[in-house]
Amino acid sequence: MIGEVARRTGLSVSAIRFYADEGIVPASGFNSAGHRLYDVTAVARLELIRTLRELGTGLEEIRRLLAGETTLRYLIAEHLELVERQGRELQARRSVLRALNRDLPPVDRSGLMHRLVSMSDQERERLVDDFWAEAGADLPADFAERLGTTRPRLPEDPTGEQLDAWIELADLLKDTDFRAAVRDYLRETHTGFPGASVMTSAPVQDYIHAGQGTMTRILDAYRSGLPAGSDYARELAGRLAAESAAAVGLDDSPERRERLAAAYLMLEEIGDGSDHEPFQATHGRYLELVTRVNAPAPNPYADVDLKGLSGWMATALGR
């Protein structure tokens, strides 16, 4: 009986009737008195609907799921992405309100409010999404996804400098020329072999390509004074070369390792390349502003002589 189904599922009788009338979960049958009957499968579907509705799922999405046009996992993934986006927007809004609630001179508060309300939190989030979708269009999908995780996230109680960087970053991402320059820079730097361009530091580039594990072991080995020509150093360098090649869809060939070693030697001569103009004008500028917005993250290279590490890597790769 429909009353018993309502008690079991937590849905109202009127809601159950509505889902039946809409053809979403029709009654399994009727008794002699004309009352709707629901079997175990129908009850399970109604319980699923209640859960999905509590999560904010729309009726059309539920209809598609029950009709087999989508999967529950895909539906959950869509809602997870939505909730995470909403969470970021709420965090940003809370940070802004806290900043505006400080003891500021009226003129400063008025100026800050004017700059902040020129663009909504949702628009700022969309700008970052669109920027990375455009910048990563010609990069291997997994690598572009990793680069795109570098996002601005205002802390709970941002400083004036962090708010200024947050506003400046949004203004920068609206610039189509800047977006095109970043896309071209990343394509040139990251679709060839690692180290093919000295626009960024080869160690930092490989750290991004291969993930933290191997590069962390290399840093530990370098700090310990392990000779670059030792078997373990060569093993680590080879592992990093292979992982970074796989990350961008290239073959880990002897020729590629030779070119990578040559690039490390070049970096040993000129430094880490972080002051190179194309980097600073494009991806470097984005990273600089994101770093200013976010709570500073530990720098794995803070105590490392990058010129020395570049020479060490070149030797470990066989030069």
BADRENMAR-600749 format. One record per residue (C-alpha): residue number from 1; x, y, z. Coordinates in nm, 3 decimals, always signed. Layout:
> resi | u | v | w
> NUM | X | Y | Z .
...
// end
This chain:
> resi | u | v | w
> 1 | +0.000 | +0.000 | +0.000 .
> 2 | +0.116 | +0.351 | -0.074 .
> 3 | +0.105 | +0.459 | +0.292 .
> 4 | +0.344 | +0.181 | +0.391 .
> 5 | +0.574 | +0.269 | +0.100 .
> 6 | +0.574 | +0.632 | +0.217 .
> 7 | +0.679 | +0.529 | +0.568 .
> 8 | +0.956 | +0.307 | +0.435 .
> 9 | +1.101 | +0.552 | +0.182 .
> 10 | +1.053 | +0.874 | +0.378 .
> 11 | +0.865 | +1.027 | +0.086 .
> 12 | +0.520 | +1.180 | +0.115 .
> 13 | +0.223 | +1.002 | -0.035 .
> 14 | +0.171 | +1.294 | -0.273 .
> 15 | +0.535 | +1.270 | -0.389 .
> 16 | +0.501 | +0.899 | -0.460 .
> 17 | +0.183 | +0.965 | -0.658 .
> 18 | +0.360 | +1.240 | -0.849 .
> 19 | +0.649 | +1.010 | -0.948 .
> 20 | +0.395 | +0.752 | -1.062 .
> 21 | +0.191 | +1.001 | -1.265 .
> 22 | +0.510 | +1.132 | -1.427 .
> 23 | +0.607 | +0.778 | -1.527 .
> 24 | +0.928 | +0.791 | -1.323 .
> 25 | +0.829 | +0.510 | -1.082 .
> 26 | +0.490 | +0.374 | -1.184 .
> 27 | +0.298 | +0.153 | -0.946 .
> 28 | +0.367 | -0.217 | -0.983 .
> 29 | -0.004 | -0.286 | -0.988 .
> 30 | -0.337 | -0.216 | -0.818 .
> 31 | -0.542 | -0.412 | -0.564 .
> 32 | -0.912 | -0.488 | -0.596 .
> 33 | -0.996 | -0.156 | -0.434 .
> 34 | -0.790 | +0.035 | -0.692 .
> 35 | -0.508 | +0.127 | -0.453 .
> 36 | -0.155 | +0.140 | -0.592 .
> 37 | +0.084 | -0.140 | -0.506 .
> 38 | +0.466 | -0.124 | -0.516 .
> 39 | +0.705 | -0.416 | -0.528 .
> 40 | +1.058 | -0.433 | -0.389 .
> 41 | +1.215 | -0.289 | -0.707 .
> 42 | +0.981 | +0.010 | -0.709 .
> 43 | +1.048 | +0.078 | -0.341 .
> 44 | +1.424 | +0.065 | -0.403 .
> 45 | +1.385 | +0.315 | -0.687 .
> 46 | +1.184 | +0.549 | -0.467 .
> 47 | +1.450 | +0.530 | -0.195 .
> 48 | +1.715 | +0.617 | -0.455 .
> 49 | +1.504 | +0.910 | -0.577 .
> 50 | +1.472 | +1.047 | -0.224 .
> 51 | +1.850 | +1.032 | -0.178 .
> 52 | +1.919 | +1.198 | -0.512 .
> 53 | +1.661 | +1.470 | -0.452 .
> 54 | +1.824 | +1.549 | -0.116 .
> 55 | +2.150 | +1.593 | -0.308 .
> 56 | +1.980 | +1.840 | -0.538 .
> 57 | +1.941 | +1.615 | -0.842 .
> 58 | +1.684 | +1.732 | -1.095 .
> 59 | +1.390 | +1.523 | -1.211 .
> 60 | +1.519 | +1.503 | -1.567 .
> 61 | +1.852 | +1.362 | -1.446 .
> 62 | +1.667 | +1.107 | -1.231 .
> 63 | +1.449 | +1.012 | -1.526 .
> 64 | +1.760 | +0.957 | -1.743 .
> 65 | +1.922 | +0.744 | -1.473 .
> 66 | +1.620 | +0.518 | -1.425 .
> 67 | +1.580 | +0.488 | -1.802 .
> 68 | +1.941 | +0.366 | -1.831 .
> 69 | +2.057 | +0.672 | -2.027 .
> 70 | +2.323 | +0.753 | -1.769 .
> 71 | +2.494 | +0.581 | -1.476 .
> 72 | +2.476 | +0.650 | -1.106 .
> 73 | +2.852 | +0.694 | -1.089 .
> 74 | +2.848 | +0.955 | -1.364 .
> 75 | +2.558 | +1.134 | -1.198 .
> 76 | +2.741 | +1.140 | -0.864 .
> 77 | +3.057 | +1.269 | -1.033 .
> 78 | +2.859 | +1.554 | -1.190 .
> 79 | +2.712 | +1.650 | -0.855 .
> 80 | +3.046 | +1.622 | -0.679 .
> 81 | +3.195 | +1.866 | -0.929 .
> 82 | +2.903 | +2.104 | -0.871 .
> 83 | +2.932 | +2.083 | -0.491 .
> 84 | +3.308 | +2.139 | -0.503 .
> 85 | +3.260 | +2.444 | -0.726 .
> 86 | +2.996 | +2.582 | -0.491 .
> 87 | +3.228 | +2.519 | -0.197 .
> 88 | +3.508 | +2.718 | -0.364 .
> 89 | +3.270 | +3.002 | -0.442 .
> 90 | +3.139 | +3.013 | -0.086 .
> 91 | +3.492 | +3.010 | +0.053 .
> 92 | +3.589 | +3.299 | -0.173 .
> 93 | +3.278 | +3.494 | -0.072 .
> 94 | +3.347 | +3.436 | +0.297 .
> 95 | +3.704 | +3.554 | +0.253 .
> 96 | +3.589 | +3.871 | +0.079 .
> 97 | +3.331 | +3.948 | +0.347 .
> 98 | +3.589 | +3.900 | +0.620 .
> 99 | +3.824 | +4.137 | +0.443 .
> 100 | +3.551 | +4.399 | +0.405 .
> 101 | +3.457 | +4.360 | +0.772 .
> 102 | +3.800 | +4.477 | +0.886 .
> 103 | +3.861 | +4.819 | +1.038 .
> 104 | +3.935 | +4.999 | +0.714 .
> 105 | +3.905 | +5.370 | +0.636 .
> 106 | +3.576 | +5.434 | +0.451 .
> 107 | +3.759 | +5.533 | +0.132 .
> 108 | +3.967 | +5.212 | +0.132 .
> 109 | +3.663 | +4.996 | +0.202 .
> 110 | +3.464 | +5.166 | -0.074 .
> 111 | +3.747 | +5.121 | -0.325 .
> 112 | +3.793 | +4.755 | -0.234 .
> 113 | +3.421 | +4.686 | -0.263 .
> 114 | +3.411 | +4.849 | -0.606 .
> 115 | +3.698 | +4.631 | -0.733 .
> 116 | +3.550 | +4.313 | -0.587 .
> 117 | +3.194 | +4.353 | -0.711 .
> 118 | +3.312 | +4.422 | -1.067 .
> 119 | +3.312 | +4.043 | -1.112 .
> 120 | +3.120 | +3.774 | -0.925 .
> 121 | +3.289 | +3.481 | -0.751 .
> 122 | +3.128 | +3.247 | -1.005 .
> 123 | +3.273 | +3.448 | -1.293 .
> 124 | +3.622 | +3.431 | -1.139 .
> 125 | +3.594 | +3.053 | -1.105 .
> 126 | +3.471 | +3.019 | -1.463 .
> 127 | +3.758 | +3.234 | -1.585 .
> 128 | +4.011 | +2.992 | -1.434 .
> 129 | +3.827 | +2.691 | -1.579 .
> 130 | +3.807 | +2.848 | -1.925 .
> 131 | +4.170 | +2.959 | -1.907 .
> 132 | +4.298 | +2.607 | -1.839 .
> 133 | +4.062 | +2.448 | -2.092 .
> 134 | +4.206 | +2.681 | -2.355 .
> 135 | +4.569 | +2.666 | -2.241 .
> 136 | +4.570 | +2.287 | -2.212 .
> 137 | +4.391 | +2.215 | -2.538 .
> 138 | +4.709 | +2.101 | -2.719 .
> 139 | +4.870 | +1.922 | -2.423 .
> 140 | +4.833 | +1.557 | -2.318 .
> 141 | +4.508 | +1.533 | -2.121 .
> 142 | +4.657 | +1.403 | -1.795 .
> 143 | +4.933 | +1.662 | -1.797 .
> 144 | +4.694 | +1.948 | -1.875 .
> 145 | +4.474 | +1.831 | -1.589 .
> 146 | +4.768 | +1.841 | -1.348 .
> 147 | +4.864 | +2.191 | -1.460 .
> 148 | +4.504 | +2.302 | -1.416 .
> 149 | +4.504 | +2.209 | -1.048 .
> 150 | +4.718 | +2.518 | -0.988 .
> 151 | +4.427 | +2.741 | -0.891 .
> 152 | +4.386 | +3.053 | -0.679 .
> 153 | +4.215 | +2.980 | -0.347 .
> 154 | +4.167 | +3.269 | -0.109 .
> 155 | +4.243 | +3.176 | +0.254 .
> 156 | +3.979 | +3.233 | +0.520 .
> 157 | +4.127 | +3.563 | +0.627 .
> 158 | +4.308 | +3.710 | +0.324 .
> 159 | +4.547 | +4.002 | +0.344 .
> 160 | +4.508 | +4.310 | +0.130 .
> 161 | +4.795 | +4.185 | -0.087 .
> 162 | +4.617 | +3.853 | -0.144 .
> 163 | +4.296 | +4.028 | -0.243 .
> 164 | +4.487 | +4.257 | -0.480 .
> 165 | +4.650 | +3.953 | -0.644 .
> 166 | +4.313 | +3.778 | -0.669 .
> 167 | +4.159 | +4.077 | -0.845 .
> 168 | +4.461 | +4.127 | -1.071 .
> 169 | +4.461 | +3.759 | -1.170 .
> 170 | +4.099 | +3.776 | -1.286 .
> 171 | +4.174 | +4.087 | -1.489 .
> 172 | +4.473 | +3.911 | -1.645 .
> 173 | +4.275 | +3.600 | -1.738 .
> 174 | +4.022 | +3.815 | -1.923 .
> 175 | +4.301 | +3.931 | -2.155 .
> 176 | +4.278 | +3.721 | -2.472 .
> 177 | +4.635 | +3.810 | -2.570 .
> 178 | +4.766 | +3.679 | -2.237 .
> 179 | +4.568 | +3.357 | -2.270 .
> 180 | +4.702 | +3.300 | -2.620 .
> 181 | +5.058 | +3.368 | -2.504 .
> 182 | +5.028 | +3.114 | -2.221 .
> 183 | +4.885 | +2.855 | -2.460 .
> 184 | +5.169 | +2.907 | -2.707 .
> 185 | +5.430 | +2.900 | -2.432 .
> 186 | +5.300 | +2.575 | -2.281 .
> 187 | +5.272 | +2.412 | -2.622 .
> 188 | +5.631 | +2.499 | -2.707 .
> 189 | +5.769 | +2.405 | -2.367 .
> 190 | +5.577 | +2.091 | -2.281 .
> 191 | +5.498 | +1.911 | -2.605 .
> 192 | +5.862 | +1.855 | -2.690 .
> 193 | +6.107 | +1.665 | -2.474 .
> 194 | +6.155 | +1.796 | -2.117 .
> 195 | +6.430 | +2.053 | -2.119 .
> 196 | +6.388 | +2.129 | -2.489 .
> 197 | +6.328 | +2.489 | -2.392 .
> 198 | +6.502 | +2.676 | -2.114 .
> 199 | +6.199 | +2.893 | -2.057 .
> 200 | +6.157 | +2.713 | -1.725 .
> 201 | +6.386 | +2.517 | -1.503 .
> 202 | +6.426 | +2.160 | -1.627 .
> 203 | +6.420 | +2.025 | -1.269 .
> 204 | +6.095 | +2.207 | -1.196 .
> 205 | +5.950 | +2.098 | -1.529 .
> 206 | +6.036 | +1.733 | -1.464 .
> 207 | +5.898 | +1.764 | -1.113 .
> 208 | +5.562 | +1.858 | -1.266 .
> 209 | +5.581 | +1.593 | -1.538 .
> 210 | +5.673 | +1.294 | -1.328 .
> 211 | +5.508 | +1.379 | -0.998 .
> 212 | +5.670 | +1.421 | -0.663 .
> 213 | +5.795 | +1.070 | -0.588 .
> 214 | +6.101 | +1.032 | -0.809 .
> 215 | +6.201 | +1.398 | -0.793 .
> 216 | +6.184 | +1.390 | -0.412 .
> 217 | +6.425 | +1.093 | -0.411 .
> 218 | +6.657 | +1.282 | -0.647 .
> 219 | +6.657 | +1.585 | -0.417 .
> 220 | +6.732 | +1.363 | -0.118 .
> 221 | +7.018 | +1.198 | -0.308 .
> 222 | +7.160 | +1.533 | -0.419 .
> 223 | +7.139 | +1.680 | -0.069 .
> 224 | +7.314 | +1.374 | +0.074 .
> 225 | +7.616 | +1.431 | -0.151 .
> 226 | +7.565 | +1.113 | -0.351 .
> 227 | +7.799 | +1.121 | -0.653 .
> 228 | +7.613 | +1.191 | -0.976 .
> 229 | +7.799 | +0.908 | -1.148 .
> 230 | +7.688 | +0.645 | -0.896 .
> 231 | +7.459 | +0.362 | -1.001 .
> 232 | +7.175 | +0.486 | -0.780 .
> 233 | +7.198 | +0.842 | -0.917 .
> 234 | +7.187 | +0.709 | -1.272 .
> 235 | +6.891 | +0.488 | -1.184 .
> 236 | +6.698 | +0.784 | -1.041 .
> 237 | +6.780 | +1.010 | -1.336 .
> 238 | +6.672 | +0.739 | -1.579 .
> 239 | +6.350 | +0.682 | -1.389 .
> 240 | +6.269 | +1.052 | -1.398 .
> 241 | +6.344 | +1.069 | -1.770 .
> 242 | +6.114 | +0.774 | -1.837 .
> 243 | +5.831 | +0.908 | -1.621 .
> 244 | +5.847 | +1.257 | -1.767 .
> 245 | +5.849 | +1.114 | -2.120 .
> 246 | +5.543 | +0.902 | -2.046 .
> 247 | +5.365 | +1.204 | -1.895 .
> 248 | +5.378 | +1.388 | -2.227 .
> 249 | +5.335 | +1.085 | -2.453 .
> 250 | +5.695 | +1.058 | -2.578 .
> 251 | +5.931 | +0.763 | -2.615 .
> 252 | +6.211 | +0.740 | -2.361 .
> 253 | +6.481 | +0.703 | -2.624 .
> 254 | +6.860 | +0.738 | -2.580 .
> 255 | +6.846 | +1.040 | -2.813 .
> 256 | +6.589 | +1.209 | -2.595 .
> 257 | +6.795 | +1.147 | -2.281 .
> 258 | +7.096 | +1.293 | -2.457 .
> 259 | +6.904 | +1.608 | -2.543 .
> 260 | +6.769 | +1.629 | -2.188 .
> 261 | +7.119 | +1.600 | -2.044 .
> 262 | +7.235 | +1.875 | -2.280 .
> 263 | +6.949 | +2.095 | -2.159 .
> 264 | +7.055 | +2.039 | -1.798 .
> 265 | +7.409 | +2.138 | -1.889 .
> 266 | +7.277 | +2.456 | -2.047 .
> 267 | +7.079 | +2.532 | -1.731 .
> 268 | +7.392 | +2.478 | -1.525 .
> 269 | +7.553 | +2.753 | -1.731 .
> 270 | +7.269 | +3.007 | -1.727 .
> 271 | +7.090 | +2.927 | -1.400 .
> 272 | +6.739 | +2.793 | -1.345 .
> 273 | +6.582 | +2.998 | -1.625 .
> 274 | +6.317 | +3.141 | -1.393 .
> 275 | +6.398 | +3.496 | -1.502 .
> 276 | +6.351 | +3.410 | -1.870 .
> 277 | +6.118 | +3.668 | -2.023 .
> 278 | +5.872 | +3.433 | -2.204 .
> 279 | +5.815 | +3.239 | -1.881 .
> 280 | +5.775 | +3.550 | -1.665 .
> 281 | +5.535 | +3.708 | -1.914 .
> 282 | +5.309 | +3.402 | -1.941 .
> 283 | +5.282 | +3.097 | -1.718 .
> 284 | +5.525 | +3.247 | -1.467 .
> 285 | +5.304 | +3.552 | -1.417 .
> 286 | +5.002 | +3.329 | -1.357 .
> 287 | +5.194 | +3.118 | -1.106 .
> 288 | +5.327 | +3.428 | -0.931 .
> 289 | +4.977 | +3.567 | -0.876 .
> 290 | +4.838 | +3.229 | -0.767 .
> 291 | +5.121 | +3.197 | -0.516 .
> 292 | +5.040 | +3.541 | -0.378 .
> 293 | +4.670 | +3.452 | -0.345 .
> 294 | +4.714 | +3.111 | -0.186 .
> 295 | +4.867 | +3.025 | +0.145 .
> 296 | +5.234 | +2.969 | +0.057 .
> 297 | +5.313 | +2.604 | -0.012 .
> 298 | +5.644 | +2.446 | +0.089 .
> 299 | +5.907 | +2.489 | -0.181 .
> 300 | +6.091 | +2.157 | -0.231 .
> 301 | +6.382 | +2.348 | -0.390 .
> 302 | +6.419 | +2.616 | -0.122 .
> 303 | +6.754 | +2.482 | +0.003 .
> 304 | +6.876 | +2.345 | -0.330 .
> 305 | +7.132 | +2.503 | -0.562 .
> 306 | +6.947 | +2.454 | -0.890 .
> 307 | +7.258 | +2.514 | -1.098 .
> 308 | +7.436 | +2.243 | -0.903 .
> 309 | +7.137 | +2.011 | -0.932 .
> 310 | +7.125 | +2.070 | -1.308 .
> 311 | +7.490 | +1.966 | -1.341 .
> 312 | +7.430 | +1.666 | -1.117 .
> 313 | +7.136 | +1.555 | -1.335 .
> 314 | +7.336 | +1.601 | -1.656 .
> 315 | +7.610 | +1.375 | -1.521 .
> 316 | +7.360 | +1.120 | -1.392 .
> 317 | +7.205 | +1.108 | -1.738 .
> 318 | +7.542 | +1.019 | -1.885 .
> 319 | +7.705 | +1.350 | -1.982 .
// end
